[in-house]
Structures are given as C-alpha cells and as structure tokens.
Amino acid sequence: MKSMYVLLAALALVGLACGQGSPLPTVPQPAIAAKAPERLESVPAAAHKMTPAEDAWPPAAPKGWDRPQPLPAPVNTAGAEDSPFITLDGRSLYFFFTPDLHIPVEKQLLDGVTGIWVSQRMGESWGEPQRVLLSTPGEPALDGCEFVLEDWMAFCSVRAGNLNEIDLYTAVRRNNLWTDVKDWGRQINLDYQVGEMHITADGQTMVFASKRPGGLGGFDLWLSAKTNDGWSEPINPGGPVNTTSDENRPYLSPDGQTLWFDSTSRRGFPGPAIFRSLRSADGRWGEPEEIISQFAGEPSLSADGHTLYFVHHYFSTDMKQMIEADIYGVNVP
C-alpha cells in the first residue's frame, strides 16, 4: 500500500546517514529466523486489535461474493500486517509487518521486527510467522513488497548503496538460506523505474507499476517480457486498465490471462479498491471490474485461484487516522 512507500521513502534519510556505496550483503542469511524476535511483544500494550464489527469502513465485495474476513491469529495482530503474497504452491504467505504505524521510522528500522515475515500453511490455517532476513545483522535496511517465484525473490528496500531512494533487490534461496542478495540493477531501477511488480508462473512476463514517462497519469501498469539479457522495453497497455488515476500493486495469474491490481474506486467508495481485468483472445485487456472496495489493495491469489488475499487498512470514522492494517481473505466465486 501507499503507506509502505511513504515509510520506505522516509527511511531514505536514514540510509543517507549510513553512507552511500556500502558493500551489499553477500553472506548467506537464514531464510527464516531460528526464533521469531518477539513479534507479538513488540506491539504496544495499548494497541487495540480492530475487529470487523468495529470497522467504520469495512471492505465491500460485489453481489454474489462472500463477506471478506481478516485472517485469524497468529497472522494478524494489533500491529500492521501489509503486502500479502502467496507462493504458487499455496504453502507460504509472505507479508510486511511493523508493530506500530505511528512510531518514527528510525525506530522501526532498529526494532528488530519491522520487515518481511512468512507463515507456512498448516492444514486449514496458517502457522506462526517467522522473520525473513535479507541483510547482514547490524546493517540498516527496511524491506517489503516481496515477490517469490520458487527459490527466487524480488523485494523493495531502502538501504545503503541504493540507486534510488527505494530499489528492487533480488535474492536466491539455497538450502533454506536466502543468499546472493543484490540490487536488481540499472535496467530495473533506473531505466524502467519498476515499482511493485509480479511475474507469471513461467517467469516470462512481468507486470509492474511505475510513474515512468509515457503513462496516462500517476502510477500506470506496464508489461515487459523476459529476454536473454534482462527484460524487454515496457509496454503500457493503456485504457481501460490504466487511467489518469493510480493503478498499482498488480498480480498476474499464472497463465497471464487475468490481471488484478488496486486503484482509486470507480464506484465512489473511499480509499483504494481492487480490480480484475480479463485478457481477450486478441490479447487486449477488458474493462476492469471493481471487486473489493474501501481501503483494500495488494491482491494476491491462492494457487488454485479460489481465494483472494489482500490488505485492508482500518481508518477512523472521519478517515483522518489510519488505525492499523490486516490481511484479509475472501472466496472467489
């Protein structure tokens, strides 16, 4: 969500203080921490866990859909869970967590818990989340907007050595260790200005959000194909997917025929909404259908496509204060 980008952009000031051009971490790091660094204990004692009954602006689904529901503990807490991502096998749920949205960024940087977490599927529920480590201990970094394809990960980060305030990085998992953590490079971060992204199951097509020149306004979605030396020049699919508003945080189905993303509601609801567009036989994207409205974003689907996961931000009745964030799920009819 936008809050993640605001958080990361603010952290850039801290990154500058650490000095530019510092060596990137190359030492293998645990994919999952041996012991979670007291995630629940990091949430302020005074924090109130919001429930759907207390939600002034609950996520709204269209007719024929079930009511979206927040995932139960241990995934959601009174802190903020954001940026959900489900792996293709449906066994791992990655997300961004910070214990308190209202504390200064420099404290989040050093709290030992803010960052990417992962929960493993256990029957019909999700197990205790564990921290995903992607930097050398003691090296300031704030990571989020993760994407995982088998043993390869892309994620956004603010850390010393970035080309921009926020860069996309990659990592490779070997023997349950995330290693080879490195900046994704000039083509992705500077030339194409890739933001939050998603890649099809075959690894051949990437969709990403960007404010790069040539768009219709704000963030647009762009498509790029895998090549022998990187990725092809991005193509803007234009309308009806892209508008003068922000289209962001995409998800592309494994077969590349269904595009999900979030944008400003086109039905008059407050906050971002989740849309779905289907690809026709001629390759064009159809008119997006608004699926989940009211402060809903960052869609991610289960392996079978039957469950839609997304983040929902709780706001005060006057919409002036964000209270917390939870990961929600809803069955796709």
URLINBEL-V918908 format. One record per backbone hydrogen bond with DSSP energy under -1.0 kcal/mol. CO is the residue of the C=O (numbers start at 0). NH is the residue of the N-H. Records with the same first field share a line. If there is no record, write none. Layout:
# URLINBEL-V918908
CO: NH, NH
This chain:
# URLINBEL-V918908
0: 3, 4
1: 5
2: 6
3: 7
4: 8
5: 9
6: 10
9: 12
10: 14
11: 15
12: 16
15: 18
28: 177
29: 132
35: 37
37: 41
39: 42
43: 46
50: 53
59: 292
61: 64
68: 328
71: 74
79: 97
81: 95
84: 93
86: 89
90: 120
91: 86
92: 118
93: 84
94: 116
95: 81
96: 114
97: 79
99: 102
103: 107
104: 108
114: 96
115: 131
116: 94
117: 129
118: 92
119: 126
121: 124
124: 121
129: 117
130: 32
135: 138
141: 157
143: 155
146: 153
148: 151
150: 172
151: 148
152: 170
153: 146
154: 168
155: 143
156: 166
157: 141
158: 161
166: 156
167: 183
168: 154
169: 181
170: 152
171: 178
173: 176
175: 30
176: 173
177: 28
178: 171
181: 169
184: 188
185: 189, 190
186: 191
187: 193
195: 208
197: 206
199: 202
203: 225
204: 199
205: 223
206: 197
207: 221
208: 194
209: 219
218: 246
219: 209
221: 207
222: 234
223: 205
224: 231
226: 229
229: 226
234: 222
237: 241
247: 261
250: 259
252: 255
256: 278
257: 252
258: 276
259: 250
260: 274
261: 247
262: 272
270: 264
271: 295
272: 262
273: 290, 291
274: 260
275: 288
276: 258
277: 285
279: 282
283: 279
288: 275
291: 273
292: 59
294: 312
296: 310
299: 308
301: 304
305: 331
306: 301
307: 329
308: 299
309: 327
310: 296
311: 325
313: 322
315: 318
320: 315
323: 313
324: 80
325: 311
326: 70
327: 309
328: 68
329: 307
